């Protein structure tokens, strides 16, 4: 009911009487009044004037269940939404919910994380107000061996969703970092619970630097935000909604073949290192080659100096450009 009230207030742009809301929603005026009170507690500025009704004074950039539900337009992703002011990690919370039977498509969002994590155990800075930190529960009936491709699927959805909602061109640094103007703007961490031949659930964690105005000196040359690239402050729920819409599309395509066959060309079109020289960082040595895209399983194809093509498997090595991060 709260999401519908917010939708009515936004669409009207002026006053809406309690009686109108009551009739529209099929509830009592007392129920409307109580819902307005809960919305105010969530941070919405709603004015009430006798004989005129309610008016939304300011559509703030709120990360609440109500705001997210109002923004989401997909069929099933985000049908169940959990929003936290502060939590340790949205991935940890999503896994706890998955263990308790949370359905596929459950979305967990936090205003701030105290223990955000990236790939290879790295910490992820998650300040309040400036970013999007959220995780998605998936329950694909697939072998654990093919789940790494879901990370690439998520990368495509995030890059496309950012473009859809902001107009900013976003690219992918294989396998799943999203870059804008050569700097990292998104990190993705995929975790799963599985047995030998059965996947119980997959949690895809996504961290986006949205309205962050600055970074510590040690990462300033490699990290950026959507705000720094455009000078625009964005409504974060709108970005989540755009990403979820794209994720439904790409996830459905992936599940049809359990490969990236139907998504490969689009992924390659966003690959920032395509046809460029890259360094493959292995524990024992470094190798150089020319990036030639990915195969149907998401492996990076690198042509070495002797003309042979190496399939680089995600998670085994790091790949970076000759001149720096990308």
C-alpha positions as CSV (number, residue, x, y, z in Angstrom):
1,X,0.0,0.0,0.0
2,X,2.8,2.4,0.8
3,X,4.3,2.1,-2.7
4,X,0.9,2.8,-4.3
5,X,0.4,5.9,-2.1
6,X,3.8,7.2,-3.2
7,X,3.0,6.4,-6.8
8,X,-0.3,8.4,-6.6
9,X,1.4,11.4,-4.9
10,X,4.2,11.5,-7.5
11,X,1.9,11.2,-10.5
12,X,-0.5,13.9,-9.2
13,X,2.2,16.3,-8.2
14,X,-0.2,18.1,-6.0
15,X,-2.7,17.4,-3.2
16,X,-4.5,14.1,-3.1
17,X,-7.3,13.7,-0.5
18,X,-7.4,11.0,2.0
19,X,-10.8,10.0,0.6
20,X,-9.4,9.7,-2.9
21,X,-6.5,7.5,-1.7
22,X,-9.0,5.4,0.4
23,X,-11.2,4.7,-2.6
24,X,-8.3,4.1,-4.9
25,X,-6.7,1.6,-2.6
26,X,-9.9,0.0,-1.2
27,X,-8.9,0.7,2.4
28,X,-10.2,3.0,5.2
29,X,-9.0,6.6,5.6
30,X,-7.5,5.5,9.0
31,X,-5.4,2.9,7.1
32,X,-4.2,5.7,4.7
33,X,-3.3,8.0,7.6
34,X,-1.3,5.2,9.3
35,X,0.5,4.4,6.0
36,X,1.4,8.1,5.6
37,X,2.9,8.1,9.1
38,X,5.0,5.1,8.2
39,X,6.2,6.8,5.0
40,X,7.2,9.9,7.0
41,X,9.2,7.7,9.3
42,X,11.0,6.3,6.3
43,X,12.1,9.8,5.3
44,X,9.4,11.0,2.9
45,X,8.4,14.7,3.3
46,X,4.6,14.6,3.0
47,X,2.5,17.7,3.8
48,X,-1.0,17.3,5.1
49,X,-3.5,20.2,4.7
50,X,-7.1,20.2,6.0
51,X,-9.7,20.0,3.2
52,X,-6.9,19.5,0.6
53,X,-5.2,16.3,1.4
54,X,-1.6,15.1,1.2
55,X,1.2,16.3,-1.0
56,X,4.7,15.0,-1.5
57,X,7.1,17.9,-0.9
58,X,10.3,16.4,-2.1
59,X,11.1,13.1,-3.8
60,X,14.4,12.5,-2.0
61,X,16.9,9.9,-3.0
62,X,15.7,7.3,-0.5
63,X,16.7,3.6,-0.5
64,X,13.6,2.2,1.1
65,X,11.4,-0.9,0.3
66,X,8.6,1.5,-0.7
67,X,10.8,3.5,-3.1
68,X,12.3,0.4,-4.6
69,X,9.0,-1.3,-5.1
70,X,7.6,1.8,-6.7
71,X,10.5,1.9,-9.2
72,X,10.8,-1.7,-10.1
73,X,8.9,-2.7,-13.3
74,X,10.2,-6.2,-13.9
75,X,8.2,-9.4,-13.8
76,X,9.9,-11.3,-10.9
77,X,13.3,-9.8,-9.9
78,X,12.7,-7.7,-6.8
79,X,9.3,-9.2,-6.0
80,X,10.7,-9.6,-2.5
81,X,12.7,-6.6,-1.3
82,X,14.7,-6.1,2.0
83,X,16.2,-2.7,2.7
84,X,18.7,-2.0,5.5
85,X,20.0,1.3,6.8
86,X,23.2,-0.4,8.0
87,X,24.2,-4.0,7.6
88,X,27.5,-5.9,7.5
89,X,27.2,-7.1,3.9
90,X,24.2,-7.4,1.6
91,X,25.7,-10.7,0.3
92,X,25.8,-12.1,3.9
93,X,22.2,-11.0,4.5
94,X,21.1,-12.5,1.1
95,X,22.7,-15.8,1.9
96,X,21.0,-15.9,5.3
97,X,17.6,-15.3,3.6
98,X,18.4,-17.9,0.9
99,X,19.1,-20.4,3.6
100,X,15.7,-19.7,5.1
101,X,14.0,-20.3,1.7
102,X,13.9,-16.8,0.2
103,X,12.5,-17.1,-3.3
104,X,14.4,-16.4,-6.5
105,X,14.6,-12.8,-7.3
106,X,14.9,-11.6,-3.6
107,X,16.7,-8.3,-3.5
108,X,18.7,-7.0,-0.5
109,X,19.8,-3.4,-0.4
110,X,21.7,-1.4,2.2
111,X,22.4,2.3,2.6
112,X,25.7,1.4,4.2
113,X,27.8,-1.7,4.6
114,X,30.3,-2.2,7.4
115,X,31.9,-5.3,6.0
116,X,31.5,-5.0,2.2
117,X,33.7,-7.4,0.2
118,X,35.0,-7.6,-3.3
119,X,36.7,-10.3,-5.3
120,X,39.7,-12.2,-3.7
121,X,38.7,-11.1,-0.2
122,X,39.3,-7.4,-0.8
123,X,37.3,-4.9,1.2
124,X,34.8,-2.6,-0.5
125,X,34.3,0.9,0.7
126,X,30.5,1.4,1.2
127,X,29.7,4.9,2.5
128,X,26.1,5.9,3.1
129,X,24.3,8.1,0.6
130,X,26.8,7.8,-2.2
131,X,26.4,4.3,-3.6
132,X,24.3,1.3,-4.3
133,X,25.1,-1.8,-2.4
134,X,22.7,-4.7,-3.2
135,X,22.5,-8.4,-3.7
136,X,20.3,-10.7,-5.6
137,X,19.2,-14.3,-4.8
138,X,19.0,-16.6,-7.8
139,X,18.0,-20.3,-7.8
140,X,19.1,-21.7,-11.2
141,X,18.7,-25.4,-11.7
142,X,22.3,-25.8,-13.1
143,X,25.5,-27.5,-12.3
144,X,27.9,-25.6,-10.1
145,X,30.5,-25.7,-12.8
146,X,28.6,-23.3,-15.0
147,X,27.7,-20.7,-12.4
148,X,30.7,-18.5,-13.0
149,X,29.0,-17.4,-16.2
150,X,26.3,-15.7,-14.1
151,X,28.9,-13.2,-13.1
152,X,29.4,-12.1,-16.7
153,X,25.6,-12.0,-17.2
154,X,25.3,-9.7,-14.2
155,X,28.1,-7.5,-15.6
156,X,26.2,-7.1,-18.8
157,X,23.0,-6.2,-16.9
158,X,24.7,-3.6,-14.8
159,X,26.5,-1.9,-17.7
160,X,23.3,-1.8,-19.8
161,X,21.2,-0.7,-16.8
162,X,23.6,2.2,-16.1
163,X,23.4,3.3,-19.7
164,X,19.6,3.0,-19.7
165,X,19.1,5.0,-16.5
166,X,21.9,7.6,-16.8
167,X,23.0,7.8,-20.4
168,X,26.6,7.1,-19.4
169,X,28.6,4.7,-21.6
170,X,29.7,1.8,-19.4
171,X,32.2,-0.9,-20.4
172,X,33.3,-4.3,-18.9
173,X,36.8,-5.2,-17.8
174,X,36.7,-8.9,-17.9
175,X,35.2,-10.7,-16.2
176,X,32.9,-8.4,-14.3
177,X,34.3,-5.0,-13.4
178,X,32.3,-2.1,-14.9
179,X,34.4,0.9,-16.0
180,X,33.6,4.4,-17.1
181,X,36.3,6.5,-18.7
182,X,38.9,3.9,-17.9
183,X,38.1,3.8,-14.2
184,X,36.2,1.3,-12.0
185,X,32.7,2.3,-11.1
186,X,31.2,-1.1,-10.2
187,X,32.3,-4.3,-8.5
188,X,30.5,-7.6,-8.6
189,X,30.9,-10.6,-6.2
190,X,29.1,-13.9,-6.9
191,X,28.8,-16.6,-4.3
192,X,27.0,-19.9,-4.2
193,X,25.8,-22.8,-2.1
194,X,26.1,-26.1,-3.9
195,X,26.8,-29.8,-3.8
196,X,28.6,-31.9,-6.4
197,X,26.0,-31.6,-9.1
198,X,23.4,-29.3,-7.7
199,X,23.3,-25.6,-7.1
200,X,21.1,-24.6,-4.2
201,X,21.3,-20.8,-4.7
202,X,23.5,-18.1,-6.2
203,X,24.0,-14.7,-4.6
204,X,25.1,-11.9,-6.9
205,X,26.4,-8.9,-5.0
206,X,26.8,-5.5,-6.8
207,X,28.4,-2.3,-5.5
208,X,28.0,0.9,-7.6
209,X,29.7,4.2,-7.0
210,X,26.8,6.5,-7.8
211,X,26.9,9.9,-6.1
212,X,30.3,9.7,-4.4
213,X,32.1,13.0,-4.8
214,X,35.6,11.8,-4.0
215,X,37.9,8.9,-3.2
216,X,41.0,8.3,-1.1
217,X,44.2,9.1,-2.7
218,X,45.3,5.5,-3.0
219,X,42.4,4.6,-5.4
220,X,41.7,7.9,-7.0
221,X,43.4,7.0,-10.2
222,X,41.5,3.8,-10.7
223,X,38.0,4.5,-9.2
224,X,35.3,6.9,-10.2
225,X,31.6,7.4,-9.7
226,X,28.6,8.2,-11.9
227,X,28.5,11.7,-10.3
228,X,32.1,12.4,-11.0
229,X,31.7,11.4,-14.6
230,X,28.6,13.5,-15.3
231,X,28.2,16.1,-12.5
232,X,24.7,14.7,-12.0
233,X,23.2,13.3,-8.7
234,X,21.1,10.2,-9.6
235,X,18.1,8.6,-8.0
236,X,19.5,5.3,-7.0
237,X,16.3,3.2,-7.0
238,X,15.9,4.2,-10.7
239,X,19.3,2.7,-11.4
240,X,18.4,-0.5,-9.5
241,X,15.2,-0.9,-11.4
242,X,17.0,-0.5,-14.8
243,X,19.5,-3.1,-13.8
244,X,16.9,-5.6,-12.6
245,X,15.0,-5.2,-15.9
246,X,18.1,-6.0,-17.9
247,X,19.0,-8.8,-15.6
248,X,15.7,-10.5,-16.2
249,X,16.3,-10.3,-19.9
250,X,19.9,-11.6,-19.9
251,X,19.3,-14.2,-17.3
252,X,16.4,-15.7,-19.3
253,X,18.6,-15.8,-22.4
254,X,21.5,-17.5,-20.5
255,X,19.2,-20.1,-19.0
256,X,18.0,-21.2,-22.4
257,X,21.4,-22.5,-23.4
258,X,23.4,-22.5,-20.1
259,X,26.0,-20.6,-22.1
260,X,26.8,-17.1,-23.2
261,X,26.1,-18.0,-26.8
262,X,23.2,-15.6,-27.1
263,X,24.9,-12.9,-25.2
264,X,28.5,-13.2,-26.4
265,X,28.4,-10.5,-29.2
266,X,26.9,-7.9,-26.8
267,X,29.4,-8.7,-24.1
268,X,32.3,-8.4,-26.6
269,X,30.8,-5.1,-27.7
270,X,31.3,-3.8,-24.1
271,X,34.7,-5.4,-23.5
272,X,37.1,-2.5,-22.8
273,X,40.2,-4.5,-23.7
274,X,39.0,-5.9,-27.0
275,X,41.7,-6.0,-29.6
276,X,44.1,-4.5,-27.1
277,X,47.3,-5.9,-25.5
278,X,46.7,-7.3,-22.1
279,X,48.9,-8.8,-19.3
280,X,47.8,-12.1,-17.9
281,X,49.0,-12.2,-14.3
282,X,49.7,-15.7,-13.1
283,X,51.2,-16.7,-9.8
284,X,54.3,-18.1,-11.6
285,X,54.8,-15.5,-14.4
286,X,53.3,-12.8,-16.6
287,X,52.2,-13.3,-20.2
288,X,51.1,-10.8,-22.8
289,X,48.8,-11.1,-25.7
290,X,46.0,-9.5,-27.7
291,X,42.4,-9.8,-26.3
292,X,40.1,-11.4,-28.9
293,X,36.9,-11.5,-26.9
294,X,35.3,-14.4,-25.0
295,X,34.1,-17.9,-25.9
296,X,30.6,-19.3,-25.3
297,X,31.6,-20.3,-21.7
298,X,32.9,-16.8,-20.8
299,X,36.6,-17.6,-21.0
300,X,38.8,-14.7,-22.2
301,X,40.5,-15.4,-25.5
302,X,44.0,-14.1,-25.7
303,X,46.3,-14.5,-28.8
304,X,49.9,-14.9,-27.7
305,X,53.0,-13.9,-29.6
306,X,53.4,-17.4,-31.2
307,X,49.9,-17.1,-32.7
308,X,48.3,-19.6,-30.3
309,X,45.0,-18.6,-28.5
310,X,44.8,-19.1,-24.8
311,X,41.5,-19.6,-23.0
312,X,41.8,-17.7,-19.7
313,X,39.4,-19.0,-17.0
314,X,37.8,-16.5,-14.7
315,X,39.0,-16.7,-11.1
316,X,42.4,-18.3,-12.0
317,X,44.3,-15.2,-13.0
318,X,44.1,-11.4,-13.2
319,X,44.1,-9.5,-16.5
320,X,45.0,-5.9,-16.9
321,X,46.0,-3.5,-19.6
322,X,49.5,-2.7,-20.5
323,X,49.2,0.9,-19.4
324,X,47.3,0.4,-16.1
325,X,44.0,-0.8,-14.8
326,X,42.2,-1.4,-18.1
